[in-house]
Amino acid sequence: MPAGQTGFDDVTFDLISVQYHSLKAGHDYGQYVRDARNAGQEEIAAFFEEVMAQDADRAKRCHEFLRELGGIDTTSPQ
């Protein structure tokens, strides 16, 4: 999407997009963990937790890059 359509440059838009999708996926994985645990599949639940942590790290890195670009406030993600 060209910068003119969003008001943001492409790199900022891309970082925001990756951050959003990482956070959204992380939220969804919580349900996957519960489903696996309810099915007695601890190894699979652990896998989903690992994937969730990777997405959380990805979202945090996006946040840090956006801060460096001056595109967001200086607070840290919780």
ABEGO torsion letter per residue (X at the ends): XBAAAAGBBAAAAAAAAAAAAAAAAAAAAAAAAAAAAAAGBAAAAAAAAAAAAAAAAAAAAAAAAAAAAGABBABBBX
